[in-house]
Amino acid sequence: MDLLIKHITTDIIDIPIKRPHQFSTEKITTKSFMIVRLHLTNDIEGIGEGTTPGIWWNGESVETMKLVVDQYIKPLLLGKDPRYVEQILALMDRHIRGNSFAKAAVEMSIYDALGHVFQVPVHQLLGGAFTKEVPIRWALASGSIEGDINEGIELYQNHTYQTFKIKSGKESPEKDVIRSIKIAEGLQGYSAIGVDPNGSWNRLMTKKWMEELNQAGVEFLEQPLAPEDIDGMSDLVSMKRVPIMADEGIASIHDARQIVEKKAADIFSLKIHKFGGMRHTLKVGALAESAGICCFGGTSLETSIGTAANLHAFCTLRNLDYGAEIFGPDWLKDDLVVEPLKSKKGTLTLPEKPGLGIELDETKFTQYKRHKEENSWNTTMRQP
């Protein structure tokens, strides 16, 4: 049976979020996505999504993703057989350096299409599910101590989310550590808490406060130091006070190998976008398993499209010991699919319909699609 990639289109989507979200470098009120629609010669369509926390994270934006897919990836893949996924990934890597988020969106659309071709869910194309439910952790990022504590308690008491992660890094390292400790102490007795400074703390200050973070009940510390400070991360791991998670410092299987060799993390944060797709992500997960390292399912704050893709990949792992944080559909004011993926009592269940298990809502897609004349850097969308 001849089965080839016939056509690829991309669009940028902007969806408002329920409350402002504070990262270490910026506050956002709207989240942007690059949607890939890939058509096969048998007229089956696959949907993929590319999105980043922000251009500060790895240098990509939805605008660069669209350019890379339209101008460079599309000409490479037209006429190729989508069933040879590894060949397609090698082709993209050989011709295009980096741009992992754009590549992940394309791979996602291919797997969605293949799932419909063979009438199976994507996880079966990846080896099959090891688990079909994943506990989801909510990010506390209102920007205020009282706001984060109140939000966490409310979500916990309502049985919406049971575990949380504090987004930090906005203040100086010392003020930020103290703020994180206060929030963690405010939620002690309710839930286990992770802290994520996005690489904004320094080695000296982090080592100084490790015991206090431990006493406050912090379950893990995610990428406290700059990605390049692998020796510093090793020092923190050797203290054995709070488990150390690598995120920005692990963007490829080569990074993962170096971190394993230097014992620079107890936990790997896995994200299909930063590794360039589901297959590359699972390779990193397998390396972590071989080294006795736990995994955590990270997020790029996706719609239900990207959330479903993450879920299919994460559910095939044996070592997803810290659950995941793929809460995007609950965080956005709206979604792009007919039946959004919503957590129930802090848990997401794996879709079992063909492909990613989602159906694009064409009305919502049209409603939120960005037109060429719109200014993507409108200050109502991004507030420094």
C-alpha positions in Angstrom: 0.0 0.0 0.0 1.4 3.4 -1.0 1.2 5.7 1.9 2.9 9.1 1.5 2.9 12.5 3.1 0.9 14.7 0.7 0.5 18.1 2.3 1.6 19.9 5.5 0.1 23.2 6.8 0.8 25.3 9.9 -1.1 27.9 11.8 -0.4 29.9 15.0 -3.1 29.9 17.7 -3.4 32.3 20.7 -5.5 31.2 23.7 -6.0 33.2 26.9 -5.2 31.5 30.2 -7.3 31.5 33.4 -4.9 33.7 35.5 -1.6 35.4 34.8 1.3 32.9 35.0 4.7 34.1 36.4 7.8 32.5 35.1 11.3 33.5 36.3 11.7 36.0 33.4 8.1 37.1 32.4 4.5 37.0 33.2 2.0 35.8 30.5 -1.8 36.1 30.1 -2.1 34.3 26.7 -0.4 31.1 25.4 0.6 30.6 21.8 0.7 27.4 19.8 1.9 26.3 16.4 -0.5 23.7 15.0 0.7 21.2 12.3 -1.9 19.5 10.0 -0.3 16.7 8.0 -2.3 15.0 5.2 -1.5 11.6 3.8 -2.2 10.3 0.2 -5.2 8.3 1.6 -6.6 11.6 3.0 -6.0 10.8 6.6 -5.0 13.8 8.6 -2.6 14.0 11.6 -2.5 16.9 14.1 0.6 18.1 15.9 1.3 21.0 18.3 4.4 23.0 19.0 4.7 25.4 22.0 7.3 26.7 24.4 7.1 28.3 27.9 8.7 31.3 26.1 11.5 32.2 23.7 13.7 32.6 26.8 13.5 28.8 27.4 15.4 27.4 24.5 15.4 30.1 21.8 12.4 28.8 19.9 9.0 30.6 19.5 5.8 29.7 17.7 6.9 32.1 15.0 10.3 30.4 14.4 8.6 26.9 14.5 6.2 27.9 11.8 9.0 29.2 9.7 11.1 26.1 10.1 8.3 23.7 9.3 7.0 25.7 6.3 10.4 26.5 4.7 12.6 23.6 5.7 10.8 20.6 7.1 7.9 20.5 4.7 10.0 20.3 1.5 12.0 17.4 3.1 9.0 15.3 4.1 6.6 15.7 1.1 6.4 12.3 -0.7 8.0 10.4 2.2 6.4 7.3 3.8 5.3 8.3 7.3 5.6 4.7 8.5 9.4 5.1 8.6 9.4 7.4 11.6 13.1 6.9 12.6 14.2 7.7 9.0 12.1 10.9 9.1 13.6 12.0 12.4 17.2 11.3 11.1 16.4 13.3 7.9 15.2 16.3 9.9 18.2 16.1 12.3 20.7 15.8 9.4 19.3 18.9 7.5 18.2 21.1 10.4 20.2 21.7 13.5 18.3 22.1 16.8 14.7 23.4 16.5 13.5 20.4 18.6 10.1 22.0 19.3 9.3 22.3 15.6 10.4 18.8 14.9 8.4 17.4 17.9 5.2 19.0 16.5 5.8 17.3 13.1 6.6 13.9 14.6 3.4 14.3 16.7 1.3 14.8 13.6 2.9 11.8 12.0 2.1 9.5 14.9 -1.5 10.9 15.1 -2.0 10.1 11.4 -0.4 6.6 11.7 -2.7 5.8 14.7 -5.7 6.6 12.4 -4.2 4.5 9.6 -3.8 1.4 11.8 -6.8 2.3 14.0 -4.8 2.1 17.3 -3.9 4.7 19.9 -0.4 6.2 19.7 0.9 4.5 22.8 0.6 1.1 21.0 2.9 2.4 18.3 5.4 3.3 21.0 5.4 -0.1 22.7 2.1 -0.1 24.6 1.1 1.5 27.9 2.9 0.4 31.2 0.2 2.4 33.0 -3.0 4.1 31.9 -3.3 6.8 34.6 -0.8 9.5 35.6 -1.0 11.7 38.7 -0.7 15.4 37.6 1.0 18.1 39.6 -0.3 21.7 39.4 2.1 24.7 39.1 1.6 27.5 41.6 2.7 30.7 39.8 0.4 33.5 40.8 3.4 35.6 41.8 2.5 36.1 45.4 3.1 34.0 48.5 -0.4 34.3 49.9 -2.0 33.7 46.4 0.0 30.5 45.9 -0.8 29.1 49.3 -4.5 29.9 49.0 -4.7 28.4 45.5 -2.9 25.2 46.6 -5.2 24.7 49.6 -8.3 25.4 47.6 -7.3 22.9 44.8 -6.4 20.3 47.4 -9.5 20.6 49.4 -11.7 20.5 46.3 -9.9 17.3 45.3 -8.9 19.0 42.0 -5.1 18.6 42.4 -3.2 16.8 45.2 0.4 17.7 44.4 2.0 21.0 43.5 5.1 22.8 42.1 6.2 26.3 43.0 7.4 28.4 40.1 10.2 30.7 41.3 13.2 32.6 40.1 11.7 36.1 39.8 13.5 37.6 42.9 17.1 37.5 43.9 18.3 33.9 44.7 18.1 34.5 48.5 14.7 36.2 48.5 13.4 33.6 46.1 14.5 30.7 48.3 12.9 32.2 51.3 9.7 32.8 49.3 9.6 29.2 48.2 10.2 27.9 51.7 7.3 30.1 53.0 4.9 28.7 50.4 6.1 25.1 51.1 5.6 25.6 54.8 2.1 27.0 54.2 1.2 23.9 52.3 2.8 21.4 54.7 0.2 18.9 55.8 -1.7 19.3 52.6 0.6 18.1 49.8 4.2 17.3 48.7 5.7 20.3 47.0 8.4 20.7 44.3 10.2 23.9 43.6 11.3 25.1 40.1 13.6 28.2 39.9 14.2 27.6 36.1 18.0 27.7 36.6 18.0 31.1 38.3 19.7 30.3 41.6 23.4 30.1 42.3 25.4 27.3 43.8 26.4 29.0 47.0 22.9 30.2 47.9 21.2 26.9 47.1 23.7 24.9 49.2 23.1 27.3 52.1 19.4 26.7 52.1 19.2 23.0 51.3 18.5 21.9 54.8 15.7 24.5 55.2 14.1 23.4 51.9 14.2 19.8 53.2 12.6 20.8 56.5 9.9 22.7 54.7 8.9 19.5 53.0 10.2 20.2 49.5 9.9 17.0 47.5 12.3 18.0 44.7 14.3 20.9 43.4 14.0 21.3 39.7 16.9 22.9 37.8 18.0 25.2 40.6 21.3 26.1 38.8 22.1 27.3 35.2 22.0 24.5 32.7 25.7 24.6 32.1 26.6 24.3 35.8 26.7 20.5 35.8 29.4 20.3 38.5 27.2 22.5 40.8 24.2 20.2 40.2 26.5 17.3 41.2 27.4 19.0 44.4 23.7 19.4 45.3 23.0 15.8 44.5 25.9 14.7 46.8 24.3 16.6 49.7 21.4 14.1 49.7 19.0 16.7 51.3 16.5 17.3 48.5 16.3 15.3 45.3 17.6 17.3 42.3 15.8 17.3 39.0 17.4 18.3 35.7 15.2 20.1 33.2 16.8 22.9 31.1 20.1 21.1 31.6 18.9 18.1 29.7 17.8 18.8 26.2 19.2 15.8 24.4 20.3 12.2 25.0 23.9 13.5 24.9 23.1 15.9 27.8 21.4 13.0 29.6 24.5 10.8 29.3 26.7 13.6 30.6 24.4 14.1 33.6 24.4 10.4 34.3 28.2 10.2 34.2 28.6 13.2 36.5 25.8 12.1 38.9 24.2 15.6 38.4 20.6 14.6 38.9 18.3 12.3 40.8 15.4 12.9 38.5 15.0 13.7 34.8 12.2 16.1 33.6 11.1 14.6 30.3 9.3 16.8 27.7 8.6 15.6 24.2 9.1 19.1 22.7 12.6 19.7 24.2 13.9 16.3 23.0 12.4 16.7 19.5 9.6 14.2 19.8 8.2 11.1 21.5 10.8 8.6 20.2 13.8 10.7 21.4 12.1 11.3 24.7 11.6 7.6 25.3 15.3 7.0 24.5 16.2 9.4 27.3 13.7 7.7 29.6 15.4 4.4 28.9 18.8 5.8 29.6 17.5 7.1 32.9 16.0 3.7 33.8 19.4 2.0 33.1 21.1 4.5 35.5 18.5 4.2 38.3 17.2 7.7 37.7 13.6 8.5 38.2 11.5 10.4 35.6 9.0 13.2 35.8 6.7 14.2 32.9 7.3 17.9 32.3 5.1 20.3 30.4 5.4 23.0 27.8 1.9 24.1 28.8 0.1 22.5 25.8 -3.5 22.2 24.7 -5.2 18.8 24.8 -3.3 18.0 21.6 0.2 18.2 23.0 -1.1 16.9 26.4 -2.4 13.8 24.7 0.9 13.2 23.0 2.9 13.6 26.3 0.5 11.3 28.0 0.9 8.6 25.3 4.7 8.8 25.7 4.8 9.0 29.5 2.4 6.1 30.0 4.9 3.7 28.2 7.6 4.5 30.8 8.4 2.2 33.7 10.2 4.8 35.8 7.7 7.8 35.8 8.0 7.8 39.6 7.2 11.5 40.1 4.1 11.6 37.9 3.7 14.6 35.5 2.6 18.2 35.3 0.7 18.2 32.0 -2.1 20.4 33.3 -2.4 22.7 30.3 -6.0 21.9 29.4 -7.1 22.9 33.0 -4.9 26.0 32.9 -6.2 27.4 29.5 -9.5 29.3 29.3 -10.4 27.3 26.2 -9.1 24.4 24.1 -8.8 23.3 20.4 -10.5 19.9 20.7 -14.1 18.6 20.9 -13.5 16.8 24.2 -10.6 18.5 26.2 -8.5 16.3 28.4 -9.3 17.2 32.0 -7.8 15.7 35.1 -10.0 14.0 37.6 -8.9 14.2 41.2 -5.4 15.1 40.0 -5.2 12.2 37.5 -5.2 12.0 33.7 -6.4 8.9 32.0 -4.8 7.7 28.7 -7.1 8.2 25.7 -7.7 4.9 23.8 -9.2 6.2 20.6 -7.1 5.9 17.4 -4.2 8.3 17.1 -3.8 10.8 19.9 -7.4 10.2 20.8 -8.5 13.7 20.2 -10.7 15.5 17.6 -9.9 19.0 16.4 -12.7 21.5 17.0 -12.7 23.4 13.7 -14.8 26.3 15.2 -12.3 26.9 18.0 -9.4 26.5 15.6 -10.8 29.3 13.4 -11.7 31.4 16.5 -8.2 31.5 17.9 -6.2 31.4 14.7 -3.7 34.3 14.4 -4.0 36.3 11.3 -0.8 37.5 9.5 -1.4 41.2 10.2 -1.6 40.6 14.0 1.3 41.7 16.2 2.5 38.7 18.2 4.3 40.9 20.7 1.3 42.9 21.8 1.9 43.9 25.4 -1.6 42.7 26.4 -0.3 39.2 25.7 3.1 39.3 27.3 3.9 41.4 30.4 7.5 41.6 31.4 
